[in-house]
Amino acid sequence: MSKKLTKNKKKVIEKISKKKYSLEKAILLIKEINFVKFDASVDISVHLGIDIRFPNQMVRGTVSLPHGTGKNICILALVPKDKESESKKAGADYVGLNYIEKIKSGWTKIDVIVATPSVMNQLGSIGKILGPKGLMPNPKMETVSVNPEKSIKEIKSGKIAFKADRYGIIHASVGRVSFSHQYLLDNIVEFMKIIIRNKPSASKGSYIKSIYLSSTMSYGLPLDFKSFVNK
């Protein structure tokens, strides 16, 4: 097994140079250097010229990827009784305020929680559980909504949330290795359009420092972002 991995790594290293790649070339190369036996996720990391110690430089938001992420997003809808049926029809995997108690006991097998404003005051008791996992509903991420059905449908069809980490880096999944070249291209260009649109006015100097594209367990490829951010 280790011999095979060594061969694969050798093949990868032979293909990768230290130069920056155009987006088109990087997508082709990501597909070539993927050696895992499952449909790997294609991920992007964008290092921004921001200082998140200042609230007016935080970059966060949502983007609707034209072709989704290829992943089935598991959604919990924390909504009042009169919204349960609609939320279920919209695609929520779990529905109902009874899940608050389940979360208190340690259950968090979900990717996103959508809630109505009217129930937010009930989530204080599980804030310490949801916060570190990035699961706390937030109006800025459009996961707190008076129309939870709409939010659920949008998330299921490819809307993702993003937020800069403490180093000013945004990490996101933008598709799967099995996606066509055009699908990945469309998703990444749309993602970057929204990141650029969210540039804080307080951010000075270079806004985008670097962009890397990778797949699950693959090397990251540095992108020459000037070749596509204006598309």
C-alpha positions in Angstrom: 0.0 0.0 0.0 2.7 2.5 1.0 4.6 1.7 -2.2 1.5 2.6 -4.3 1.1 5.9 -2.4 4.8 6.7 -3.0 4.3 6.2 -6.7 1.2 8.3 -6.7 3.0 11.1 -4.8 5.9 10.9 -7.2 3.5 11.3 -10.2 1.9 14.3 -8.5 5.2 16.0 -7.7 6.3 15.5 -11.3 3.2 17.3 -12.6 3.2 20.3 -10.1 5.5 23.3 -10.7 6.0 26.2 -8.4 4.4 28.6 -10.8 0.9 30.0 -10.5 -1.8 28.4 -12.6 -4.6 29.8 -14.6 -8.0 28.7 -13.3 -8.6 26.5 -16.4 -5.2 24.7 -16.0 -5.6 24.3 -12.3 -9.0 22.5 -12.7 -7.5 20.1 -15.3 -4.5 19.4 -13.0 -6.7 18.9 -9.9 -8.5 16.1 -11.8 -5.2 14.6 -12.9 -3.5 14.5 -9.5 -6.6 13.1 -7.7 -5.8 9.6 -6.5 -8.4 8.9 -3.8 -11.0 6.2 -4.7 -14.0 8.4 -3.9 -15.5 11.5 -5.5 -13.2 14.0 -3.9 -14.4 17.5 -3.0 -12.8 20.4 -4.8 -11.9 23.1 -2.3 -10.8 26.7 -2.6 -8.8 28.8 0.0 -8.7 32.6 -0.4 -6.3 34.6 1.7 -7.6 38.1 2.1 -5.8 41.3 3.0 -8.1 42.0 6.0 -7.6 42.3 9.8 -10.5 40.5 11.4 -9.7 42.0 14.8 -11.7 44.9 13.4 -15.5 44.1 12.9 -15.6 46.4 9.9 -13.1 44.2 8.1 -14.9 40.9 8.6 -15.8 39.1 5.3 -18.8 36.7 5.5 -21.8 36.0 3.4 -23.5 33.5 1.1 -23.2 32.5 -2.5 -25.4 30.4 -4.7 -23.1 28.1 -6.7 -24.6 27.6 -10.2 -24.1 23.8 -10.0 -24.1 23.2 -6.3 -21.4 21.5 -4.3 -22.3 17.9 -5.2 -22.9 17.2 -1.5 -26.2 16.5 0.1 -26.5 19.1 2.8 -28.2 17.9 5.9 -30.5 20.6 7.3 -32.2 20.9 10.6 -35.2 23.3 10.7 -35.8 24.8 14.1 -39.2 26.3 13.4 -42.6 26.7 15.1 -45.3 24.0 14.7 -47.1 25.9 11.9 -43.8 25.9 9.8 -42.9 22.3 10.3 -44.8 20.8 7.4 -43.6 23.4 4.9 -40.0 23.1 6.0 -40.2 19.3 5.6 -41.6 19.7 2.1 -38.9 22.2 1.2 -36.2 19.5 1.9 -35.3 19.8 5.6 -33.9 16.5 6.9 -34.9 17.2 10.5 -37.7 19.4 11.7 -38.9 20.7 15.0 -38.0 22.3 18.3 -37.7 18.9 20.1 -34.2 18.7 18.5 -33.0 21.4 20.9 -33.0 18.8 23.7 -31.3 16.3 21.4 -28.5 18.8 20.7 -28.1 19.4 24.5 -27.3 15.7 24.8 -24.5 16.0 22.1 -26.3 15.3 18.8 -25.0 17.5 16.0 -25.2 15.3 12.9 -26.2 18.1 10.6 -24.5 20.6 8.3 -26.8 23.6 8.6 -29.5 24.8 11.0 -32.2 27.1 9.6 -34.4 28.9 12.2 -37.1 31.5 12.4 -36.5 34.8 14.3 -39.3 33.8 16.8 -37.3 30.7 18.1 -33.9 32.3 18.4 -34.4 33.2 22.1 -34.7 29.4 22.7 -31.3 28.6 21.3 -29.3 30.4 24.0 -29.0 27.1 26.0 -27.2 25.4 23.0 -25.2 28.4 21.8 -22.0 27.0 23.3 -22.5 23.8 21.4 -23.5 25.3 18.1 -21.1 28.2 18.0 -17.8 26.3 17.9 -19.2 24.1 15.2 -20.3 27.0 13.0 -23.9 25.8 13.3 -25.5 28.8 15.1 -28.2 30.3 12.8 -27.3 33.8 11.7 -29.2 36.5 9.7 -26.0 37.4 7.8 -25.7 33.8 6.7 -29.4 33.8 5.8 -30.0 30.9 8.1 -32.4 33.0 10.3 -35.4 33.7 8.1 -39.1 34.5 8.3 -39.4 32.3 5.2 -37.5 29.1 6.2 -38.8 27.1 3.3 -37.1 29.5 0.8 -33.8 29.3 2.7 -34.0 25.5 2.9 -34.6 25.2 -0.9 -31.8 27.6 -1.7 -29.3 25.8 0.5 -30.3 22.4 -0.9 -29.8 23.8 -4.5 -26.3 25.1 -3.9 -26.2 28.1 -1.6 -23.2 28.0 0.7 -22.1 30.3 3.5 -18.5 31.6 3.9 -16.6 33.4 6.6 -13.0 34.5 7.0 -11.2 32.6 9.7 -8.9 34.3 12.2 -6.1 34.4 9.7 -8.2 36.1 7.1 -8.6 33.0 5.0 -11.9 31.8 3.5 -12.2 28.0 2.9 -15.0 26.6 0.8 -16.0 23.5 -1.2 -16.9 24.4 -4.8 -17.8 21.1 -6.3 -16.5 17.5 -6.8 -13.7 16.1 -9.0 -16.4 14.3 -11.0 -17.9 17.7 -12.0 -17.3 18.8 -15.6 -14.6 21.3 -16.2 -17.2 24.0 -17.1 -19.2 23.3 -13.9 -16.2 23.8 -11.7 -15.2 26.9 -13.7 -18.7 28.4 -13.3 -18.8 27.7 -9.6 -15.4 29.1 -8.8 -15.9 32.3 -10.9 -19.2 32.9 -9.2 -17.7 32.3 -5.8 -14.9 34.8 -6.4 -17.3 37.4 -7.7 -19.1 37.4 -4.4 -15.9 37.5 -2.4 -14.7 40.5 -4.3 -18.1 42.2 -4.0 -17.9 41.7 -0.2 -14.6 43.6 0.1 -14.8 45.8 3.2 -14.3 49.5 2.5 -12.0 49.5 5.5 -9.6 47.0 3.9 -6.6 48.8 2.5 -3.9 47.6 0.1 -4.2 44.2 -1.7 -7.5 42.6 -1.0 -6.7 39.2 -2.4 -3.3 37.9 -1.3 -3.5 34.4 -2.7 -5.9 31.7 -3.9 -5.2 27.9 -3.7 -7.3 25.2 -5.3 -7.1 21.6 -4.0 -9.1 18.4 -3.8 -9.4 16.1 -0.8 -5.9 15.0 0.3 -4.3 16.6 -2.7 -1.6 19.3 -2.9 -2.8 22.9 -3.2 -2.3 24.7 -6.5 -1.6 28.4 -6.4 -3.8 30.4 -8.8 -3.0 33.3 -11.0 -6.2 35.0 -9.9 -5.7 38.0 -12.2 -6.6 35.7 -15.1 -10.2 35.1 -13.9 -11.4 37.5 -11.1 -12.6 40.0 -13.7 -14.8 37.5 -15.6 
